[in-house]
Amino acid sequence: MTKEIKFVFFGSSAFSQHVLDVLELKGFKPVLKISSARDPLPIDKLREVEADLFIVASFGKILPAEIIYMPPHKTLNVHPSLLPKLRGPSPIQSTILLNEQPGVSIMRMDEGVDHGPLLAEQSIDISPWPDNYAVVEEKLGQAGGELLAEILPRWINGDVEEKAQDESGATYTKMIKKEDGLLDLTADPEVNLRKILAYHTWPGAYFFHERKDGKKIRVRVTNAELENCDIENSLKTENCKLKIVTVIPEGKKEMNWVDFLRGNQ
């Protein structure tokens, strides 16, 4: 670096923290960190710090144009998908659910949703694939931090070319709700496994188990695997099935699925 880069970091998730951890290890430390998406944005404070640029990584609040364009080098966003695919609030979950190629993008923010011009993109190989949300989030966050650290000095020096996103390839993700985690155990085993992995951190994948006495118990699946199929290599047979390994019954601690069945017939 030819000079210290002054930036404000906006991030309110574990993904954000992974990005920031890498940046700080590379010597890039924010002059101000905004970690609460619920609190009012400190506009006066943002002006006072006179940052070179703002950096956003999974902040959870849409920034107004007043903030996006405030610093001289504008606002960059680290997004955990290969834009323009999977814009919006749940790109990591959607990558797992839809079997998309994992990756990260660095873009200059504009007033659209993940719409601004791209500065860099990188595909990330994750093996085994698919993996659970927390693992994918950490690997993409670290990769995003590495990619951003590499281009930051060049961006400040004006040596990074912007590339408009291809709008014809844009796809969008939705806000995840609790009910999205409901499993249909008669559905495609691969679909259920991807839901278990994608919703591992929140809201959790669950179903209702009915005992012989008619009582229904809400059961969250914390670990599962597929038998007689290898979806990483696109190998499935008619005997492919979901094998539940561990669960958390409502009001109980995590336990082995076999032990749960033994006590809840």
Secondary structure as a PSIPRED ss2 file (coil, helix, strand):
# PSIPRED VFORMAT (PSIPRED V4.0)

   1 M C   1.000  0.000  0.000
   2 T C   1.000  0.000  0.000
   3 K C   1.000  0.000  0.000
   4 E C   1.000  0.000  0.000
   5 I C   1.000  0.000  0.000
   6 K C   1.000  0.000  0.000
   7 F E   0.000  0.000  1.000
   8 V E   0.000  0.000  1.000
   9 F E   0.000  0.000  1.000
  10 F E   0.000  0.000  1.000
  11 G C   1.000  0.000  0.000
  12 S C   1.000  0.000  0.000
  13 S C   1.000  0.000  0.000
  14 A H   0.000  1.000  0.000
  15 F H   0.000  1.000  0.000
  16 S H   0.000  1.000  0.000
  17 Q H   0.000  1.000  0.000
  18 H H   0.000  1.000  0.000
  19 V H   0.000  1.000  0.000
  20 L H   0.000  1.000  0.000
  21 D H   0.000  1.000  0.000
  22 V H   0.000  1.000  0.000
  23 L H   0.000  1.000  0.000
  24 E H   0.000  1.000  0.000
  25 L H   0.000  1.000  0.000
  26 K C   1.000  0.000  0.000
  27 G C   1.000  0.000  0.000
  28 F C   1.000  0.000  0.000
  29 K C   1.000  0.000  0.000
  30 P C   1.000  0.000  0.000
  31 V C   1.000  0.000  0.000
  32 L E   0.000  0.000  1.000
  33 K E   0.000  0.000  1.000
  34 I E   0.000  0.000  1.000
  35 S C   1.000  0.000  0.000
  36 S C   1.000  0.000  0.000
  37 A C   1.000  0.000  0.000
  38 R C   1.000  0.000  0.000
  39 D C   1.000  0.000  0.000
  40 P C   1.000  0.000  0.000
  41 L C   1.000  0.000  0.000
  42 P C   1.000  0.000  0.000
  43 I H   0.000  1.000  0.000
  44 D H   0.000  1.000  0.000
  45 K H   0.000  1.000  0.000
  46 L H   0.000  1.000  0.000
  47 R H   0.000  1.000  0.000
  48 E H   0.000  1.000  0.000
  49 V C   1.000  0.000  0.000
  50 E C   1.000  0.000  0.000
  51 A C   1.000  0.000  0.000
  52 D C   1.000  0.000  0.000
  53 L E   0.000  0.000  1.000
  54 F E   0.000  0.000  1.000
  55 I E   0.000  0.000  1.000
  56 V E   0.000  0.000  1.000
  57 A C   1.000  0.000  0.000
  58 S C   1.000  0.000  0.000
  59 F C   1.000  0.000  0.000
  60 G C   1.000  0.000  0.000
  61 K C   1.000  0.000  0.000
  62 I C   1.000  0.000  0.000
  63 L C   1.000  0.000  0.000
  64 P C   1.000  0.000  0.000
  65 A H   0.000  1.000  0.000
  66 E H   0.000  1.000  0.000
  67 I H   0.000  1.000  0.000
  68 I H   0.000  1.000  0.000
  69 Y C   1.000  0.000  0.000
  70 M C   1.000  0.000  0.000
  71 P C   1.000  0.000  0.000
  72 P C   1.000  0.000  0.000
  73 H C   1.000  0.000  0.000
  74 K C   1.000  0.000  0.000
  75 T E   0.000  0.000  1.000
  76 L E   0.000  0.000  1.000
  77 N E   0.000  0.000  1.000
  78 V E   0.000  0.000  1.000
  79 H E   0.000  0.000  1.000
  80 P C   1.000  0.000  0.000
  81 S C   1.000  0.000  0.000
  82 L C   1.000  0.000  0.000
  83 L C   1.000  0.000  0.000
  84 P C   1.000  0.000  0.000
  85 K C   1.000  0.000  0.000
  86 L C   1.000  0.000  0.000
  87 R E   0.000  0.000  1.000
  88 G C   1.000  0.000  0.000
  89 P C   1.000  0.000  0.000
  90 S C   1.000  0.000  0.000
  91 P H   0.000  1.000  0.000
  92 I H   0.000  1.000  0.000
  93 Q H   0.000  1.000  0.000
  94 S H   0.000  1.000  0.000
  95 T H   0.000  1.000  0.000
  96 I H   0.000  1.000  0.000
  97 L H   0.000  1.000  0.000
  98 L H   0.000  1.000  0.000
  99 N C   1.000  0.000  0.000
 100 E C   1.000  0.000  0.000
 101 Q C   1.000  0.000  0.000
 102 P C   1.000  0.000  0.000
 103 G E   0.000  0.000  1.000
 104 V E   0.000  0.000  1.000
 105 S E   0.000  0.000  1.000
 106 I E   0.000  0.000  1.000
 107 M E   0.000  0.000  1.000
 108 R E   0.000  0.000  1.000
 109 M C   1.000  0.000  0.000
 110 D C   1.000  0.000  0.000
 111 E C   1.000  0.000  0.000
 112 G C   1.000  0.000  0.000
 113 V C   1.000  0.000  0.000
 114 D C   1.000  0.000  0.000
 115 H C   1.000  0.000  0.000
 116 G C   1.000  0.000  0.000
 117 P C   1.000  0.000  0.000
 118 L E   0.000  0.000  1.000
 119 L E   0.000  0.000  1.000
 120 A E   0.000  0.000  1.000
 121 E E   0.000  0.000  1.000
 122 Q E   0.000  0.000  1.000
 123 S E   0.000  0.000  1.000
 124 I C   1.000  0.000  0.000
 125 D C   1.000  0.000  0.000
 126 I C   1.000  0.000  0.000
 127 S C   1.000  0.000  0.000
 128 P C   1.000  0.000  0.000
 129 W C   1.000  0.000  0.000
 130 P C   1.000  0.000  0.000
 131 D C   1.000  0.000  0.000
 132 N C   1.000  0.000  0.000
 133 Y H   0.000  1.000  0.000
 134 A H   0.000  1.000  0.000
 135 V H   0.000  1.000  0.000
 136 V H   0.000  1.000  0.000
 137 E H   0.000  1.000  0.000
 138 E H   0.000  1.000  0.000
 139 K H   0.000  1.000  0.000
 140 L H   0.000  1.000  0.000
 141 G H   0.000  1.000  0.000
 142 Q H   0.000  1.000  0.000
 143 A H   0.000  1.000  0.000
 144 G H   0.000  1.000  0.000
 145 G H   0.000  1.000  0.000
 146 E H   0.000  1.000  0.000
 147 L H   0.000  1.000  0.000
 148 L H   0.000  1.000  0.000
 149 A H   0.000  1.000  0.000
 150 E H   0.000  1.000  0.000
 151 I H   0.000  1.000  0.000
 152 L H   0.000  1.000  0.000
 153 P H   0.000  1.000  0.000
 154 R H   0.000  1.000  0.000
 155 W H   0.000  1.000  0.000
 156 I H   0.000  1.000  0.000
 157 N C   1.000  0.000  0.000
 158 G C   1.000  0.000  0.000
 159 D C   1.000  0.000  0.000
 160 V C   1.000  0.000  0.000
 161 E C   1.000  0.000  0.000
 162 E C   1.000  0.000  0.000
 163 K E   0.000  0.000  1.000
 164 A C   1.000  0.000  0.000
 165 Q C   1.000  0.000  0.000
 166 D C   1.000  0.000  0.000
 167 E H   0.000  1.000  0.000
 168 S H   0.000  1.000  0.000
 169 G H   0.000  1.000  0.000
 170 A C   1.000  0.000  0.000
 171 T C   1.000  0.000  0.000
 172 Y E   0.000  0.000  1.000
 173 T C   1.000  0.000  0.000
 174 K C   1.000  0.000  0.000
 175 M C   1.000  0.000  0.000
 176 I C   1.000  0.000  0.000
 177 K C   1.000  0.000  0.000
 178 K H   0.000  1.000  0.000
 179 E H   0.000  1.000  0.000
 180 D H   0.000  1.000  0.000
 181 G H   0.000  1.000  0.000
 182 L E   0.000  0.000  1.000
 183 L C   1.000  0.000  0.000
 184 D C   1.000  0.000  0.000
 185 L C   1.000  0.000  0.000
 186 T C   1.000  0.000  0.000
 187 A C   1.000  0.000  0.000
 188 D C   1.000  0.000  0.000
 189 P H   0.000  1.000  0.000
 190 E H   0.000  1.000  0.000
 191 V H   0.000  1.000  0.000
 192 N H   0.000  1.000  0.000
 193 L H   0.000  1.000  0.000
 194 R H   0.000  1.000  0.000
 195 K H   0.000  1.000  0.000
 196 I H   0.000  1.000  0.000
 197 L H   0.000  1.000  0.000
 198 A H   0.000  1.000  0.000
 199 Y C   1.000  0.000  0.000
 200 H C   1.000  0.000  0.000
 201 T C   1.000  0.000  0.000
 202 W C   1.000  0.000  0.000
 203 P C   1.000  0.000  0.000
 204 G C   1.000  0.000  0.000
 205 A E   0.000  0.000  1.000
 206 Y E   0.000  0.000  1.000
 207 F E   0.000  0.000  1.000
 208 F E   0.000  0.000  1.000
 209 H E   0.000  0.000  1.000
 210 E E   0.000  0.000  1.000
 211 R C   1.000  0.000  0.000
 212 K C   1.000  0.000  0.000
 213 D C   1.000  0.000  0.000
 214 G C   1.000  0.000  0.000
 215 K C   1.000  0.000  0.000
 216 K E   0.000  0.000  1.000
 217 I E   0.000  0.000  1.000
 218 R E   0.000  0.000  1.000
 219 V E   0.000  0.000  1.000
 220 R E   0.000  0.000  1.000
 221 V E   0.000  0.000  1.000
 222 T E   0.000  0.000  1.000
 223 N E   0.000  0.000  1.000
 224 A E   0.000  0.000  1.000
 225 E E   0.000  0.000  1.000
 226 L E   0.000  0.000  1.000
 227 E E   0.000  0.000  1.000
 228 N E   0.000  0.000  1.000
 229 C E   0.000  0.000  1.000
 230 D E   0.000  0.000  1.000
 231 I H   0.000  1.000  0.000
 232 E H   0.000  1.000  0.000
 233 N H   0.000  1.000  0.000
 234 S C   1.000  0.000  0.000
 235 L E   0.000  0.000  1.000
 236 K E   0.000  0.000  1.000
 237 T E   0.000  0.000  1.000
 238 E E   0.000  0.000  1.000
 239 N E   0.000  0.000  1.000
 240 C E   0.000  0.000  1.000
 241 K E   0.000  0.000  1.000
 242 L E   0.000  0.000  1.000
 243 K E   0.000  0.000  1.000
 244 I E   0.000  0.000  1.000
 245 V E   0.000  0.000  1.000
 246 T E   0.000  0.000  1.000
 247 V E   0.000  0.000  1.000
 248 I E   0.000  0.000  1.000
 249 P E   0.000  0.000  1.000
 250 E C   1.000  0.000  0.000
 251 G C   1.000  0.000  0.000
 252 K C   1.000  0.000  0.000
 253 K C   1.000  0.000  0.000
 254 E C   1.000  0.000  0.000
 255 M E   0.000  0.000  1.000
 256 N E   0.000  0.000  1.000
 257 W H   0.000  1.000  0.000
 258 V H   0.000  1.000  0.000
 259 D H   0.000  1.000  0.000
 260 F H   0.000  1.000  0.000
 261 L H   0.000  1.000  0.000
 262 R H   0.000  1.000  0.000
 263 G H   0.000  1.000  0.000
 264 N C   1.000  0.000  0.000
 265 Q C   1.000  0.000  0.000
